[in-house]
Amino acid sequence: MAKQKISAVPSIRRLPSYLHIIRQSKDEGNEYISGTVIAQELRLEPIQVRKDLAITGIVGKPKKGYPVVALMAAIEHFLGWDRVHEAVLVGAGNLGTALTGYPEFQYHGLNIVAAFDQDPAKIGKTIHGVPVFSLETMKEQVRNLKATIAILTVPSAHAQAVADSLVSAGIKAIWNFTNVKLKVPDEVIVQREDLTSGFAMLCVMMNAKGA
């Protein structure tokens, strides 16, 4: 399964969008949804949608499509969103604050249990209900909270040092919002989010359309 997931990265990135469409269909009272309907909503080819959904293991019914409840469950299970992941956030600045307040995370099993910062004005307070602790206590707190995921939004100059501390505290996965390519042991997973790359794509597409 691990090899399949790695090779299916584009499909995995599309699955959350499918899930959104499927939830809407369920809310409208539909028991089934076809791959064609999903494709039309997202301007994709139906065959691509069917291939993407196939990696979850679910099979549609001829002339009916996919049962929406079972399809939602299959996607959520494949993505690991049907279980809770305890996470900590390191760097309670503007981006970190925005991420702790993003309501969709709770529906996907991401539970941010603590934030860490070195600013005395933030330590001891809460952001969107998440307590902020001193960065100096991070190792101990991470172990006590049994967190497995860290969201990294610190200044790039401190990213590697913080990542080293997180790994030594037992963190298994890092969601990296810095522009640093982190060096971690093979058993630790890093997903880097490059916001400037996303903006670059938006600008190129705007230029292509003459916007």
C-alpha positions in Angstrom: 0.0 0.0 0.0 2.9 2.4 0.8 4.3 2.0 -2.7 0.9 2.6 -4.2 0.4 5.7 -2.2 3.7 7.2 -3.2 3.1 6.5 -6.9 -0.4 7.9 -6.7 0.5 11.4 -5.5 -1.6 13.3 -8.1 -4.6 11.1 -7.4 -4.2 11.6 -3.6 -4.1 15.4 -4.1 -7.4 15.2 -6.0 -9.3 13.0 -3.5 -10.1 15.9 -1.0 -11.8 17.7 -3.8 -13.8 14.6 -4.7 -14.8 14.2 -1.0 -16.1 17.8 -1.0 -18.3 17.1 -4.0 -19.5 13.8 -2.6 -20.5 15.4 0.7 -22.5 18.0 -1.1 -24.3 15.2 -3.0 -25.1 13.5 0.3 -26.4 16.7 1.8 -28.7 17.0 -1.3 -30.2 13.6 -0.4 -28.5 11.5 -3.1 -27.6 7.9 -2.3 -25.4 7.4 -5.3 -23.0 9.6 -7.3 -21.3 8.9 -10.6 -17.7 9.5 -11.6 -19.1 11.6 -14.5 -20.8 14.0 -12.1 -17.6 14.4 -10.1 -15.6 14.9 -13.3 -18.0 17.6 -14.5 -17.9 19.5 -11.3 -14.1 19.6 -11.3 -13.5 19.8 -15.1 -11.8 16.4 -15.3 -12.1 13.4 -17.5 -14.5 10.7 -16.0 -11.9 8.0 -16.6 -9.4 9.9 -14.5 -11.9 10.2 -11.6 -12.6 6.4 -11.8 -8.9 5.6 -11.7 -8.4 7.9 -8.8 -11.3 6.4 -6.8 -10.0 2.9 -7.6 -7.0 3.4 -5.4 -9.3 3.5 -2.4 -10.5 0.0 -3.2 -14.2 0.9 -3.8 -16.1 -0.3 -6.8 -19.0 1.5 -8.4 -22.3 -0.1 -9.6 -23.2 0.0 -13.3 -25.7 2.7 -14.1 -25.8 3.8 -10.5 -22.4 4.9 -9.6 -20.9 4.9 -6.2 -22.9 4.8 -2.9 -22.1 8.2 -1.4 -21.8 7.0 2.2 -19.5 4.1 1.4 -17.5 6.3 -1.0 -16.9 8.9 1.6 -15.8 6.3 4.1 -13.5 4.7 1.6 -11.8 8.0 0.8 -11.5 9.0 4.4 -10.0 5.6 5.4 -7.5 5.7 2.5 -6.4 9.2 3.5 -6.3 8.3 7.2 -8.9 10.9 8.0 -11.0 8.4 10.0 -8.7 8.4 12.9 -7.3 11.2 15.1 -3.8 12.5 14.7 -2.4 14.6 17.6 -0.3 17.5 16.3 1.7 20.4 17.6 2.4 23.7 15.8 5.8 25.3 16.1 5.9 29.1 15.3 2.8 31.0 16.5 3.1 33.8 14.0 0.6 34.9 11.4 0.7 31.7 9.4 0.7 29.5 12.5 -2.2 31.4 14.0 -4.2 31.0 10.7 -3.6 27.3 10.6 -4.7 26.7 14.2 -7.9 28.5 13.3 -8.6 26.5 10.2 -11.9 24.6 11.0 -11.6 21.9 8.3 -8.7 20.2 10.1 -11.0 18.8 12.8 -13.1 17.0 10.2 -9.9 15.3 8.8 -8.6 14.0 12.1 -6.0 16.6 12.7 -6.1 17.7 16.3 -3.6 20.5 17.1 -3.1 20.1 20.9 -0.4 22.7 21.5 1.7 25.5 19.9 5.2 26.6 20.7 6.9 30.0 20.3 9.8 31.9 21.8 7.9 35.2 22.1 7.1 35.9 25.8 4.0 37.9 24.8 2.5 34.7 23.3 3.6 32.1 25.8 0.9 31.2 28.3 -1.9 32.4 26.1 -4.1 30.6 23.6 -4.7 31.0 19.9 -8.1 29.6 18.7 -8.2 27.6 21.9 -4.8 26.1 21.4 -2.4 26.7 24.3 1.0 28.3 23.5 4.0 27.0 25.4 7.6 28.1 25.5 9.8 26.6 22.8 12.2 25.6 25.5 9.6 23.1 26.8 8.8 21.6 23.4 10.6 18.3 23.8 9.0 17.5 27.1 5.6 18.7 26.0 5.6 16.7 22.8 6.4 13.5 24.6 3.7 14.2 27.3 1.1 15.0 24.6 2.0 12.0 22.6 1.9 14.1 19.4 3.1 12.4 16.2 2.8 15.3 13.7 4.4 18.7 13.9 3.4 21.7 11.8 6.5 23.9 11.2 6.0 27.6 10.6 9.1 29.1 12.2 11.5 31.5 10.5 13.6 29.5 8.0 16.8 30.3 9.8 15.6 28.1 12.8 13.8 25.4 10.8 16.5 22.7 10.8 17.3 23.2 14.5 13.6 23.0 15.5 13.2 19.9 13.2 16.1 18.2 15.0 14.4 18.8 18.3 11.1 17.5 17.1 12.7 14.3 15.8 14.5 13.7 19.1 11.1 14.3 20.9 9.6 11.4 18.8 7.7 13.3 16.1 7.1 11.0 13.1 5.9 13.5 10.5 6.6 17.2 9.8 4.4 19.4 7.8 6.9 22.0 6.7 5.8 25.5 5.8 9.3 26.9 5.6 11.4 27.2 2.5 14.1 24.9 4.0 14.7 21.4 2.7 14.9 19.6 6.1 17.3 16.8 6.8 15.7 14.1 8.9 16.1 10.4 9.4 14.5 8.1 6.8 11.8 7.0 9.2 10.5 10.6 9.6 8.1 11.9 6.9 8.3 15.5 5.7 5.7 17.2 3.5 6.8 20.6 2.4 4.3 23.2 1.4 5.7 25.9 -0.9 3.2 28.7 -0.9 5.3 30.7 -3.4 5.1 27.9 -5.9 1.3 27.9 -5.7 1.3 31.6 -6.3 3.6 31.2 -9.2 1.2 28.8 -10.8 -1.7 31.2 -10.3 0.2 34.0 -11.9 1.3 31.9 -14.9 -2.4 30.8 -15.5 -3.5 34.4 -15.2 -1.0 35.4 -17.8 -2.0 32.6 -20.1 -5.6 33.9 -20.0 -4.5 37.5 -20.4 -5.9 38.4 -16.9 
